[in-house]
Amino acid sequence: MTDKQIGVVSNFFAHVKAAAIKLSGSLKVGDVIRITGGEKDFEVIVESMELNRKKIEKAKKGDEIGLLVPEVVHDGYKVFLVK
């Protein structure tokens, strides 16, 4: 597996199906990420993301961003950048 871990899920907001992700690497709109944890393992194209409730195009290590996800995720799930 060549995917690089770039973060971890820190929260999930069921009412909007969005995950908060604490980044340990950089991420930009258009990237493909893979989220794994529990029984889950799925990919998501980053179509938009937010930092402090403002839309951004790029995020860096240390940022905690929000993005829409198609499935329920939980704290501690790992986030990888797909290569």
N, C-alpha and C positions, 0 to 999 in steps of 0.2 A: 504494500500500500504506500503510495507516494503522497497522499493527502497530508497537509500540514495543519496541526491543531492551531486555531487562531482565537479560540475563546471558549467560554462556558456559559450556559444558560443560567441567569441569575433570578429570573422571574418569568411568569407566564400570565397573560391577561386574557382570560377566557372570553370575556364579552366582546373583545375586538380581534381575538385570535392572533395576538402579537406576543413575541418573546423579547425579553430584555437580555442582551448578551454582553458580558464583560469581555472585552477584547484583549488578547495577549499578542495580537498581530494586527496588520492593517487589512482593511476591507473597503471595496468600492462598489457602487451600483454597477450591475452587469456581471459581477462575480457569481460563481456557483459555489454554494456551501453544502456540506453534509452534516446533519445533526444525528448523533447517536446517543442512546441511553435506554436502559430498560429493554423493552422489546422493539424500540423504534430505531430505524436507520433509513433516512430519506434525504433527498437532495432538494434544494430550493434555489432558484435564481433570485438574486437580490435585485428586485425591481425598484425599491425605494427603502430608505431607512431614515431614522430620526435620531437626533441627539438633543436632549433638553427640549423635546417637542417641536423641533425645527427640522425640516427636511435637509439632508446633507447628501453630497455625492461621494465623499470619502470619509473614512474614520481611521483612527490610528490606535496603536497599542495604548491601553489604559482607558479608552473611551467605553462608556456603557451605552450601547445603542439599542433602539427598538426596531423590530421589523416583523412584518406579517409572516406567519407560518401556516401551512395547511393542516397540521396535526397538533394535538396537545403535546406539550413538552413540559419537563419538570426541571427544577433547580438541579444543577450539577451535570446535565446532559452536555456532552462535548460537541464543539463546533469546529469543523475542518474546512479548509479551503480546498476545493477539488482542483486538481491539476490536469 
